[in-house]
Amino acid sequence: MAALSSVRWLTRALVAAPSPGAWRGLATSAVSRSASRGQAEDVKVEGAFPVTMVPGDGVGPELMHAVKEVFKAASVPVEFEEHYLSEVQNMASEEKLEQVLTSMKENKVALIGKIHTPMEYKGDLTSYDMRLRRKLDLFANVVHVKSLSGYKTRHNNLDLVIIREQTEGEYSSLEHESAKGVIECLKIITRTKSQRIAKFAFDYATKKGRNKVTAVHKANIMKLGDGLFLQCCEEIAELYPKIKFETMIIDNCCMQLVQNPYQFDVLVMPNLYGNIIDNLAAGLVGGAGVVPGESYSAEYAVFEMGARHPFAQAVGRNIANPTAMLLSASNMLRHLNLEYHSNMIADAVKKVIKVGKLLPVVAVGADTRHGRLQHHNRLHPVRHRPPAPLWGLEPPYSLQPHEDHTTYISLQYSGPEKSS
């Protein structure tokens, strides 16, 4: 884990810092607007994109600190409006929840950590996490599980996408004690939301050039609830004849993912199954610390870790892996049409992992336990180059060894990544 934690600091210290002014033209007019507010410590940049940031619990604040340092080094034209919301750190209140919702509704885009939900029942069955999803109608959670060169795992070259409906199902917060010692938990499946997530999955597959969608269910037991979900998927599949459609029972799907994950392309499923499969699949490529995720409504986009864990036991120990959060932040920039910065950050993370020459935290003079940071003063600057044409260029990386046997990476623009 010590080597993994160095990804954060190495990436933060090495990312080139081109002038931000040249990139504002990449932004669409619909989202290019100045922000006059914000609680973040960053210097405000004229014309920057306002983005809501919710660090969350556990190592979330440390991961967000890494993101902010990388963005600062790369001169990313984003202004974070930071809000702290937690159910376990005495920061829970309806007022704070409304502030977060207001910010997210105004900015349309957010980067969030894991808001941990305590197991104890305190009078409200709906967690803040769930309330945010419902209030913003973040119905589609997308987790792209892709192998990273440099991580040694059982399976290599995995590339699959998990799409999860996350506004109903078992997470509907409908529980009651019908008799003493008898608890009823209700699972809600509706035709409208099942059709919506199925269409989202097929649209995603079409847009990304993928060939197959697998609907995951338990209709053999839950004949009405999951039966309706499966029926809706089958109906939508008929509208996309070029996309192969398959179905699979959830328990078999878990086994198949472990034995032969290469058979899958895009998987779509109800809420609880998606939560389980997200974590299982993340384990196939390196764990929760390397898989990014995102959630969408018709109007809002929220970027987060694909497998949501607070990792509280790692707080202050400099061992938390920032890869997933940095890749999520990169995906957020792509959503904002900031292709140059998105590729720069994603390429930096992937290249550092690929070469495998990661530094111990002390080598870059970073100490998160006491909030101190000292950038290494021997980094070689990288000459700035304007964006390449859409067809892209080969990545002109250069490795720069120093007399102390450490290695830094210089980055230049490599063009937009191909859709995957």
C-alpha positions as CSV (number, residue, x, y, z in Angstrom):
1,M,0.0,0.0,0.0
2,A,2.9,2.4,0.6
3,A,3.8,2.2,-3.1
4,L,0.2,2.8,-4.0
5,S,0.0,5.9,-1.9
6,S,3.0,7.4,-3.7
7,V,0.9,7.6,-6.8
8,R,-0.9,10.5,-5.3
9,W,2.2,12.5,-4.5
10,L,4.2,11.6,-7.5
11,T,1.4,12.5,-9.8
12,R,0.7,15.7,-7.9
13,A,4.3,16.8,-8.1
14,L,5.0,15.9,-11.7
15,V,1.9,17.1,-13.7
16,A,2.9,19.9,-16.0
17,A,1.3,23.3,-15.5
18,P,0.3,24.8,-18.8
19,S,-1.4,28.2,-18.9
20,P,-5.1,27.8,-18.2
21,G,-6.2,30.6,-20.5
22,A,-5.7,28.6,-23.7
23,W,-8.2,25.9,-22.7
24,R,-11.3,27.9,-21.9
25,G,-12.2,27.7,-25.5
26,L,-12.7,23.9,-25.1
27,A,-15.7,24.5,-22.9
28,T,-19.2,24.5,-24.2
29,S,-21.2,27.7,-23.6
30,A,-23.8,25.7,-21.7
31,V,-21.4,24.9,-18.8
32,S,-18.9,27.7,-19.2
33,R,-19.8,30.2,-16.5
34,S,-17.9,32.0,-13.7
35,A,-18.5,31.2,-10.1
36,S,-18.6,33.9,-7.5
37,R,-18.7,31.7,-4.5
38,G,-17.0,28.7,-2.9
39,Q,-15.5,27.5,0.3
40,A,-12.4,25.8,-1.2
41,E,-9.0,27.1,-0.4
42,D,-8.0,27.4,-4.1
43,V,-7.5,30.7,-5.8
44,K,-10.5,31.6,-7.9
45,V,-9.9,31.6,-11.7
46,E,-12.0,33.8,-14.0
47,G,-14.0,31.7,-16.3
48,A,-13.5,28.5,-14.3
49,F,-16.1,25.8,-14.2
50,P,-17.9,25.7,-10.8
51,V,-17.9,22.1,-9.4
52,T,-19.4,21.0,-6.1
53,M,-17.0,19.0,-4.0
54,V,-18.1,16.8,-1.0
55,P,-15.0,15.1,0.5
56,G,-17.1,12.6,2.6
57,D,-15.8,10.4,5.3
58,G,-12.7,8.3,6.0
59,V,-9.9,9.0,3.6
60,G,-12.2,11.1,1.4
61,P,-10.7,14.5,2.5
62,E,-7.1,13.1,1.8
63,L,-8.1,11.9,-1.7
64,M,-9.8,15.3,-2.5
65,H,-6.7,17.1,-1.3
66,A,-4.7,15.0,-3.9
67,V,-7.2,16.0,-6.6
68,K,-6.9,19.7,-5.7
69,E,-3.1,19.6,-5.8
70,V,-3.1,17.8,-9.2
71,F,-5.6,20.3,-10.6
72,K,-3.6,23.2,-9.3
73,A,-0.4,21.8,-10.8
74,A,-2.1,21.2,-14.1
75,S,-3.8,24.6,-14.1
76,V,-7.2,23.0,-14.5
77,P,-9.9,25.7,-15.0
78,V,-12.2,24.3,-12.3
79,E,-13.3,26.1,-9.1
80,F,-14.4,23.7,-6.3
81,E,-17.2,24.7,-4.1
82,E,-16.5,22.6,-1.0
83,H,-19.1,21.2,1.4
84,Y,-18.5,18.9,4.3
85,L,-21.3,16.4,4.9
86,S,-21.2,13.4,7.2
87,E,-23.5,11.2,9.3
88,V,-20.7,10.0,11.5
89,Q,-18.6,13.2,12.3
90,N,-21.2,15.4,13.9
91,M,-21.6,17.3,10.6
92,A,-25.1,16.0,9.9
93,S,-27.9,18.5,9.6
94,E,-30.8,19.2,7.3
95,E,-29.3,22.6,6.7
96,K,-26.0,21.2,5.4
97,L,-27.8,18.6,3.3
98,E,-29.8,21.4,1.7
99,Q,-26.7,23.4,1.1
100,V,-25.1,20.5,-0.7
101,L,-28.2,19.9,-2.8
102,T,-28.4,23.6,-3.7
103,S,-24.8,23.7,-4.8
104,M,-25.2,20.5,-6.9
105,K,-28.3,21.8,-8.5
106,E,-26.6,25.1,-9.4
107,N,-23.3,23.6,-10.6
108,K,-24.8,20.5,-12.3
109,V,-21.5,18.7,-11.7
110,A,-20.0,17.3,-8.5
111,L,-17.0,15.3,-7.2
112,I,-17.9,13.4,-4.1
113,G,-16.3,11.0,-1.6
114,K,-18.1,8.3,0.3
115,I,-20.6,9.6,2.8
116,H,-20.6,6.8,5.3
117,T,-23.9,5.5,6.6
118,P,-23.9,4.2,10.2
119,M,-25.6,0.9,10.9
120,E,-27.4,2.2,13.9
121,Y,-31.1,3.2,13.4
122,K,-31.5,6.8,14.5
123,G,-35.1,7.4,13.4
124,D,-34.5,7.9,9.7
125,L,-34.1,4.9,7.4
126,T,-32.9,7.0,4.4
127,S,-29.2,7.9,4.4
128,Y,-27.8,11.2,3.2
129,D,-26.3,9.3,0.3
130,M,-29.6,7.9,-0.8
131,R,-31.4,11.2,-0.3
132,L,-28.9,13.0,-2.6
133,R,-29.5,10.4,-5.3
134,R,-33.2,10.7,-5.0
135,K,-33.4,14.4,-4.8
136,L,-31.2,14.7,-7.9
137,D,-32.7,11.6,-9.5
138,L,-29.3,10.1,-10.1
139,F,-30.8,6.9,-11.5
140,A,-27.8,5.5,-13.4
141,N,-24.6,4.5,-11.7
142,V,-21.8,3.7,-14.2
143,V,-18.7,1.8,-13.2
144,H,-16.0,1.1,-15.8
145,V,-13.9,-1.8,-14.7
146,K,-10.7,-1.8,-16.7
147,S,-7.3,-3.3,-16.0
148,L,-4.5,-0.9,-15.4
149,S,-1.1,-2.0,-16.7
150,G,1.2,-2.3,-13.7
151,Y,-1.3,-3.9,-11.4
152,K,-0.7,-7.7,-11.2
153,T,-4.1,-9.4,-11.0
154,R,-5.5,-12.8,-11.9
155,H,-7.1,-11.5,-15.0
156,N,-5.5,-9.0,-17.4
157,N,-7.0,-6.7,-20.1
158,L,-10.4,-6.7,-18.5
159,D,-12.8,-4.0,-19.9
160,L,-16.4,-4.2,-18.8
161,V,-19.1,-1.7,-17.7
162,I,-21.6,-2.1,-14.8
163,I,-24.7,0.0,-15.0
164,R,-26.9,0.0,-11.9
165,E,-30.3,1.5,-11.2
166,Q,-29.8,3.3,-7.9
167,T,-33.1,5.1,-7.0
168,E,-35.3,2.1,-6.1
169,G,-35.0,-1.6,-5.5
170,E,-34.0,-2.8,-2.1
171,Y,-32.7,0.6,-1.2
172,S,-36.1,2.2,-1.1
173,S,-35.9,2.6,2.7
174,L,-39.2,1.0,3.3
175,E,-38.9,-1.2,6.4
176,H,-41.2,-1.7,9.3
177,E,-41.8,-4.1,12.2
178,S,-45.1,-5.8,11.4
179,A,-45.1,-7.8,14.6
180,K,-42.7,-8.1,17.4
181,G,-39.5,-9.7,16.1
182,V,-40.8,-9.6,12.5
183,I,-39.3,-7.0,10.1
184,E,-40.6,-6.5,6.6
185,C,-38.3,-4.8,4.0
186,L,-39.9,-3.8,0.8
187,K,-38.2,-3.9,-2.6
188,I,-39.7,-1.5,-5.2
189,I,-39.4,-2.2,-8.9
190,T,-41.3,0.0,-11.3
191,R,-41.8,-0.3,-15.1
192,T,-40.8,3.3,-15.7
193,K,-37.5,3.2,-13.9
194,S,-36.7,-0.3,-15.2
195,Q,-37.2,0.8,-18.8
196,R,-35.2,4.0,-18.2
197,I,-32.1,2.2,-16.9
198,A,-32.4,-0.4,-19.6
199,K,-32.5,2.3,-22.3
200,F,-29.6,4.0,-20.7
201,A,-27.6,0.8,-20.8
202,F,-28.3,0.2,-24.5
203,D,-27.7,3.9,-25.4
204,Y,-24.4,3.7,-23.5
205,A,-23.4,0.5,-25.4
206,T,-24.3,2.2,-28.7
207,K,-22.4,5.4,-28.0
208,K,-19.3,3.6,-26.7
209,G,-19.2,1.1,-29.5
210,R,-19.9,-1.9,-27.3
211,N,-21.5,-5.1,-28.6
212,K,-23.4,-6.8,-25.8
213,V,-25.7,-6.0,-22.8
214,T,-26.3,-8.5,-20.1
215,A,-29.3,-8.0,-17.8
216,V,-28.6,-9.4,-14.4
217,H,-31.6,-10.6,-12.3
218,K,-33.2,-13.1,-9.9
219,A,-36.5,-13.5,-11.7
220,N,-36.5,-17.2,-11.0
221,I,-37.3,-16.4,-7.4
222,M,-38.6,-12.9,-7.4
223,K,-40.9,-13.6,-10.3
224,L,-42.9,-10.3,-10.1
225,G,-40.3,-7.8,-9.1
226,D,-37.2,-9.0,-11.0
227,G,-39.6,-10.5,-13.5
228,L,-40.8,-6.9,-14.4
229,F,-37.2,-5.7,-14.6
230,L,-36.2,-8.5,-16.9
231,Q,-39.3,-8.0,-19.1
232,C,-38.5,-4.3,-19.4
233,C,-34.9,-5.1,-20.5
234,E,-36.2,-7.6,-23.1
235,E,-38.6,-5.0,-24.5
236,I,-35.9,-2.3,-24.8
237,A,-33.5,-4.8,-26.3
238,E,-35.8,-5.2,-29.3
239,L,-35.2,-1.6,-30.2
240,Y,-31.5,-2.2,-30.5
241,P,-31.0,-5.1,-32.9
242,K,-27.3,-4.4,-33.4
243,I,-26.6,-4.9,-29.7
244,K,-26.5,-8.5,-28.5
245,F,-28.7,-9.1,-25.5
246,E,-28.3,-11.8,-22.8
247,T,-29.7,-12.4,-19.4
248,M,-28.1,-14.0,-16.4
249,I,-29.1,-14.9,-12.8
250,I,-27.2,-12.8,-10.2
251,D,-25.6,-15.8,-8.4
252,N,-24.4,-17.3,-11.6
253,C,-23.1,-13.9,-12.7
254,C,-20.9,-13.6,-9.6
255,M,-19.4,-17.0,-10.4
256,Q,-18.9,-16.2,-14.0
257,L,-17.2,-12.9,-13.2
258,V,-14.6,-14.7,-11.2
259,Q,-14.1,-17.6,-13.6
260,N,-14.5,-15.9,-17.0
261,P,-15.1,-12.1,-16.8
262,Y,-14.1,-11.6,-20.5
263,Q,-17.5,-12.8,-21.6
264,F,-19.1,-9.6,-20.3
265,D,-19.3,-6.2,-22.0
266,V,-22.1,-4.0,-20.5
267,L,-24.1,-5.3,-17.5
268,V,-27.3,-3.7,-16.3
269,M,-29.0,-4.6,-13.1
270,P,-31.2,-3.4,-10.2
271,N,-29.8,-1.5,-7.2
272,L,-28.6,-4.1,-4.7
273,Y,-27.1,-6.4,-7.3
274,G,-25.2,-3.5,-8.8
275,N,-23.7,-2.6,-5.4
276,I,-22.4,-6.1,-5.0
277,I,-21.2,-6.6,-8.5
278,D,-19.4,-3.2,-8.4
279,N,-17.3,-4.4,-5.5
280,L,-16.7,-7.9,-6.9
281,A,-15.6,-6.5,-10.2
282,A,-13.3,-3.9,-8.6
283,G,-11.5,-6.7,-6.9
284,L,-10.7,-8.3,-10.3
285,V,-8.6,-5.3,-11.3
286,G,-6.9,-4.2,-8.1
287,G,-9.6,-3.2,-5.6
288,A,-11.7,-0.2,-4.6
289,G,-8.8,2.2,-4.9
290,V,-8.4,1.9,-8.7
291,V,-12.0,1.9,-10.2
292,P,-13.7,5.2,-11.0
293,G,-17.5,5.7,-11.1
294,E,-20.1,8.2,-12.0
295,S,-23.8,8.7,-11.5
296,Y,-26.2,10.5,-13.9
297,S,-29.6,12.0,-14.0
298,A,-31.2,13.8,-17.0
299,E,-29.6,17.0,-15.6
300,Y,-26.8,16.3,-13.2
301,A,-23.5,14.3,-13.2
302,V,-21.7,13.1,-10.1
303,F,-18.3,11.6,-10.1
304,E,-17.0,9.3,-7.4
305,M,-15.2,6.1,-6.7
306,G,-16.7,3.0,-8.4
307,A,-16.6,0.9,-5.2
308,R,-17.6,3.2,-2.4
309,H,-15.6,2.7,0.8
310,P,-14.6,5.2,3.4
311,F,-11.4,3.2,4.4
312,A,-11.5,4.9,7.8
313,Q,-8.6,2.7,9.1
314,A,-6.2,4.4,6.7
315,V,-6.9,8.0,7.7
316,G,-3.7,9.9,8.3
317,R,-1.4,7.0,7.4
318,N,-0.5,8.0,3.9
319,I,-1.5,4.6,2.4
320,A,-4.9,5.5,0.7
321,N,-4.8,4.9,-3.0
322,P,-5.9,8.0,-4.9
323,T,-6.1,6.3,-8.3
324,A,-9.9,5.9,-8.5
325,M,-10.5,9.5,-7.3
326,L,-8.0,10.9,-9.8
327,L,-9.5,8.9,-12.6
328,S,-13.0,10.0,-11.6
329,A,-11.8,13.6,-11.6
330,S,-10.3,13.0,-15.1
331,N,-13.7,11.7,-16.3
332,M,-15.4,14.7,-14.8
333,L,-13.1,17.0,-16.9
334,R,-14.0,15.0,-20.0
335,H,-17.7,15.6,-19.2
336,L,-16.9,19.3,-19.0
337,N,-15.2,19.1,-22.5
338,L,-11.8,19.7,-20.9
339,E,-10.2,16.9,-22.9
340,Y,-6.6,18.3,-22.6
341,H,-6.6,18.3,-18.9
342,S,-8.5,15.1,-18.6
343,N,-6.0,13.2,-20.7
344,M,-3.1,14.8,-19.0
345,I,-4.2,13.6,-15.6
346,A,-5.4,10.2,-16.6
347,D,-2.2,9.5,-18.7
348,A,0.0,10.6,-15.7
349,V,-1.7,8.2,-13.3
350,K,-1.7,5.3,-15.8
351,K,1.9,5.9,-16.8
352,V,3.2,6.1,-13.2
353,I,1.5,2.8,-12.4
354,K,2.7,1.2,-15.6
355,V,6.4,2.0,-15.1
356,G,6.1,0.7,-11.5
357,K,8.8,3.1,-10.2
358,L,6.7,4.6,-7.4
359,L,8.2,6.7,-4.7
360,P,7.8,6.4,-1.0
361,V,5.8,9.3,0.3
362,V,8.8,10.9,2.1
363,A,10.6,11.2,-1.3
364,V,8.3,14.0,-2.5
365,G,8.2,15.7,0.9
366,A,4.5,15.2,1.5
367,D,3.0,14.7,5.0
368,T,-0.8,14.6,5.0
369,R,-1.0,13.6,8.7
370,H,0.0,17.2,9.6
371,G,-1.4,18.9,6.6
372,R,2.1,19.8,5.3
373,L,3.2,19.7,1.7
374,Q,6.4,20.6,0.0
375,H,6.8,20.1,-3.7
376,H,10.0,18.6,-4.9
377,N,12.1,21.4,-6.3
378,R,14.0,19.4,-8.9
379,L,11.2,18.6,-11.3
380,H,12.0,19.3,-14.9
381,P,9.4,21.7,-16.5
382,V,7.6,20.5,-19.6
383,R,7.1,22.7,-22.6
384,H,3.5,23.6,-23.2
385,R,1.9,22.5,-26.5
386,P,-1.6,23.3,-27.8
387,P,-4.2,20.6,-28.2
388,A,-3.7,18.1,-31.0
389,P,-6.4,17.4,-33.6
390,L,-9.1,15.0,-32.7
391,W,-7.4,12.1,-34.3
392,G,-4.7,12.5,-31.7
393,L,-1.0,12.0,-31.4
394,E,1.1,9.3,-29.9
395,P,1.8,10.0,-26.2
396,P,5.2,11.7,-26.1
397,Y,6.2,10.7,-22.5
398,S,9.7,11.2,-21.3
399,L,11.1,9.6,-18.2
400,Q,13.6,11.7,-16.3
401,P,15.9,9.8,-14.0
402,H,17.7,11.9,-11.3
403,E,20.9,11.3,-9.4
404,D,19.0,9.9,-6.4
405,H,17.6,7.1,-8.7
406,T,14.0,8.4,-8.5
407,T,12.1,8.8,-11.7
408,Y,9.7,11.6,-12.7
409,I,7.4,11.7,-15.7
410,S,7.0,14.7,-18.0
411,L,3.7,14.9,-19.8
412,Q,2.7,16.4,-23.1
413,Y,-0.7,16.3,-24.7
414,S,-1.6,13.0,-26.3
415,G,-4.9,13.9,-27.8
416,P,-8.4,12.7,-26.7
417,E,-8.7,9.1,-25.7
418,K,-10.7,6.8,-27.9
419,S,-14.1,5.8,-26.6
420,S,-14.1,2.6,-24.7
